[in-house]
Amino acid sequence: MLDYAAYVGLFNTGDDEEVIRRFYADDCVMLSASGARHGKQGLREFLAWAHDGVREVIRPQAVISDERLLFAEVDMDFHASKERPDFPFGPMFPGDLITVKFFASYRLDDHGKIVELKTMVWPPEQGVSKLPRLGAHASQIAAFRAYGAAFSAADFVRWPKFYTDDVVFSLHSFGTFEGKQAIVDFYRPVFQDIREEVIFESIEASDHHIRAVATSRFTALRDAPDCVLGPMRKGDVIIAPVIAQYTLRDGLICRIEVTRNGERGYEPAA
């Protein structure tokens, strides 16, 4: 029988290659409304396209199985970390979440490997369950990474949606900002001169708190003699290791504390 809990756990890490290696037969076939994918390479190519900049997370709702067949109703969360105008369930931008209900049957061979996967779907967001946006679940951690991608893209429509209205932001050397609008008002002029890319190195999450070890790469978009980080020329990069602590309330960030985690680096414009 298929150990579906193990399958879901591995799938939700985003390691598609290991999922294919461990759970699928060499002659597997995936059948869906968009067509058929044959063999491990066909499945590999499909997942590489589907998961390009999108983390897909399975949340099983009902599972029935015997020795050769497993049927699952799942709510599938898709979290975008890059722009995907071609995404099959609708255009996505960093920070976006789409949830889709899937019905999937997994047919097994004599060795317990998946030899046939059939899927069908409902329209996006129809009849699905929802988690709080952030927390300890794999989908909520994927949402946090998508939040970082939206922030890195300077998308003022999306990244503030992860905050409560009364969020408090304490930033080393720059003070404390109270309220979502105060944070937006601080970053809007800053992001006219520079772009901050946040690279998460480790994330520890519970339903109430997230601790992230990260590196912020600040790249000057133009000559910025009055930049808050100090004078920068177009193309200059400042690298800052940080530790960010996030307090959560009802799945949204209500407090942020960012402190340095080492010395800043500098890469001059070429």
C-alpha positions in Angstrom: 0.0 0.0 0.0 1.1 3.6 -0.6 2.3 5.4 2.5 0.3 8.5 1.6 1.4 10.5 4.6 5.0 9.9 3.7 4.2 10.8 0.1 2.5 14.1 1.1 5.3 15.0 3.5 8.0 14.6 0.9 5.9 16.3 -1.9 5.4 19.3 0.4 9.1 19.8 0.8 9.3 20.7 -2.9 11.8 18.0 -3.7 10.1 16.7 -6.9 13.1 14.6 -8.0 13.0 12.6 -4.8 9.2 12.2 -4.9 9.5 10.7 -8.4 12.5 8.5 -7.5 10.9 7.1 -4.4 7.2 6.7 -5.3 6.8 6.4 -9.0 7.3 3.4 -11.4 9.6 3.8 -14.4 6.6 3.4 -16.8 4.2 5.6 -14.8 1.6 7.8 -16.5 -0.1 11.0 -15.3 -3.5 11.7 -16.8 -5.3 15.0 -16.4 -7.6 17.3 -18.4 -4.5 18.9 -19.9 -3.2 15.6 -21.3 -1.0 12.7 -20.5 2.6 12.6 -19.3 4.5 9.3 -19.8 7.3 7.9 -17.7 9.4 9.6 -15.0 10.9 12.0 -17.5 7.4 13.2 -18.6 6.4 13.7 -15.0 9.7 15.4 -14.3 9.2 17.9 -17.1 5.7 18.6 -16.1 6.5 19.3 -12.5 9.5 21.5 -13.5 7.1 23.7 -15.5 4.3 23.7 -12.9 6.5 24.4 -10.0 8.7 27.1 -11.6 8.4 29.8 -9.0 5.3 28.2 -7.4 5.3 26.0 -4.3 2.5 23.4 -4.4 1.4 22.0 -1.1 -1.0 19.1 -0.6 -3.6 19.2 2.2 -5.5 15.9 2.2 -9.2 16.1 3.1 -10.2 12.5 2.6 -8.3 9.4 1.7 -9.5 5.9 0.8 -7.1 3.1 -0.2 -6.6 -0.7 -0.7 -3.6 -2.7 -1.8 -3.6 -1.4 -5.4 -5.6 1.9 -5.5 -5.6 5.1 -3.4 -8.2 7.8 -3.9 -7.7 11.3 -2.3 -9.6 14.5 -2.1 -7.1 17.2 -1.5 -7.1 21.0 -1.2 -4.0 22.1 -3.0 -2.3 25.4 -2.1 -0.2 27.2 -4.7 2.2 29.9 -3.5 3.9 32.1 -6.0 7.5 33.4 -5.5 7.8 34.8 -9.1 5.5 36.1 -11.7 3.6 33.3 -13.6 1.2 34.9 -16.1 0.9 31.4 -17.7 -0.2 29.6 -14.5 -3.1 27.2 -15.4 -5.3 28.4 -12.5 -4.8 32.1 -13.3 -2.0 34.6 -13.4 0.1 34.8 -10.2 2.5 37.3 -8.8 4.9 36.8 -5.8 2.9 36.6 -2.6 -0.2 35.2 -4.3 -2.0 32.1 -3.0 -4.5 30.1 -5.0 -6.2 27.0 -3.5 -7.8 24.4 -5.8 -9.7 21.2 -4.9 -8.2 18.1 -6.6 -9.5 14.6 -6.8 -6.7 12.1 -7.5 -6.5 8.4 -7.9 -3.1 6.6 -7.6 -2.9 3.1 -9.0 0.0 0.9 -7.8 2.1 -1.8 -9.4 3.3 -5.1 -7.7 6.1 -3.2 -5.9 3.9 -0.5 -4.4 5.0 2.2 -6.9 2.6 4.6 -8.5 2.1 3.4 -12.1 -0.9 5.7 -12.9 -2.0 9.0 -11.5 -5.3 10.5 -12.5 -6.4 14.0 -11.4 -9.4 16.2 -11.9 -10.1 19.6 -10.4 -12.8 22.1 -9.4 -12.5 25.7 -10.3 -10.0 27.7 -8.2 -11.2 28.6 -4.7 -14.4 26.7 -5.0 -15.3 24.4 -2.1 -11.9 24.6 -0.5 -10.7 24.8 3.1 -8.3 27.6 4.1 -5.5 27.8 6.7 -4.5 31.0 8.5 -2.0 32.7 6.2 1.1 32.0 8.3 2.0 29.4 10.9 3.8 26.0 11.3 2.1 24.0 8.4 4.2 23.4 5.3 1.7 25.6 3.3 2.0 28.4 5.8 5.8 28.3 5.6 5.5 28.4 1.8 3.3 31.4 2.3 6.0 33.1 4.4 8.6 32.5 1.6 6.1 34.0 -0.9 5.8 37.0 1.4 9.6 37.4 1.2 9.4 37.2 -2.5 6.7 39.9 -2.7 8.7 42.1 -0.4 11.8 41.5 -2.5 9.8 42.5 -5.6 8.7 45.8 -3.9 5.1 44.8 -4.4 3.2 47.2 -2.2 -0.1 45.6 -3.1 0.9 42.1 -1.8 3.5 42.1 1.0 1.5 44.4 3.3 -1.4 41.9 3.2 0.7 39.6 5.5 0.5 42.3 8.3 -2.2 43.2 10.8 -3.2 46.8 10.7 -1.5 47.5 14.0 1.7 45.7 13.2 4.8 47.1 15.0 8.2 46.9 13.2 11.5 47.4 15.1 14.4 47.8 12.7 18.0 48.0 14.0 19.4 51.5 13.6 16.2 52.9 12.0 13.8 52.8 15.0 10.2 51.5 15.4 7.3 51.9 13.1 3.8 51.5 14.4 1.0 50.4 12.0 1.0 48.9 8.5 0.8 52.3 6.9 3.8 53.6 8.7 5.9 50.6 7.4 4.6 51.2 3.8 5.4 54.9 4.1 8.9 54.1 5.2 9.7 51.7 2.4 8.0 53.4 -0.5 10.7 56.2 -0.9 13.5 53.7 0.0 12.5 51.3 -2.8 12.6 54.2 -5.3 16.4 54.1 -4.9 17.2 50.5 -3.9 15.8 47.0 -4.1 16.1 44.7 -1.1 16.2 41.0 -1.9 15.6 38.9 1.2 17.2 35.4 1.1 15.9 33.1 3.9 18.6 30.7 5.1 16.6 29.0 7.8 13.0 29.3 9.1 11.6 28.1 12.4 7.9 28.5 12.6 5.0 27.8 15.1 1.5 29.1 15.0 2.5 32.1 17.0 6.1 32.9 16.0 8.5 32.8 13.1 12.3 33.1 13.4 14.2 33.6 10.2 17.9 33.8 9.6 18.3 35.7 6.4 20.6 37.8 4.2 19.3 41.1 2.8 21.0 42.2 -0.5 20.4 45.9 -1.2 21.1 46.9 -4.8 21.1 50.5 -5.9 18.7 51.1 -8.8 20.3 54.5 -9.4 22.8 56.8 -7.9 21.5 57.5 -4.4 23.7 59.9 -2.4 21.0 60.2 0.3 20.2 56.5 0.7 19.2 55.5 4.2 22.1 52.9 4.1 24.6 55.5 3.1 25.6 56.9 -0.3 25.4 54.3 -3.1 26.1 54.4 -6.8 23.9 52.6 -9.3 24.7 48.9 -9.2 26.3 49.0 -5.7 25.3 46.1 -3.5 25.3 46.0 0.3 24.9 42.6 2.0 23.5 42.4 5.5 23.0 39.2 7.5 20.1 39.5 9.8 17.8 37.6 12.2 14.2 38.5 11.9 11.6 37.6 14.6 7.9 37.7 13.6 5.1 37.5 16.1 1.8 36.1 14.6 -1.8 36.9 15.4 -4.5 34.9 13.6 -2.0 34.0 10.9 -0.8 37.5 10.2 2.4 39.3 11.3 1.7 41.7 14.2 5.3 42.4 15.3 8.7 42.3 13.6 12.1 42.7 15.2 15.1 42.7 12.9 18.7 42.6 14.3 22.1 42.3 12.7 23.7 38.9 12.5 27.2 39.9 11.5 29.1 42.5 9.6 27.8 44.0 6.4 29.4 43.3 3.1 29.9 45.5 0.1 30.1 44.8 -3.7 30.9 47.9 -5.8 29.2 48.4 -9.1 31.1 46.8 -12.0 
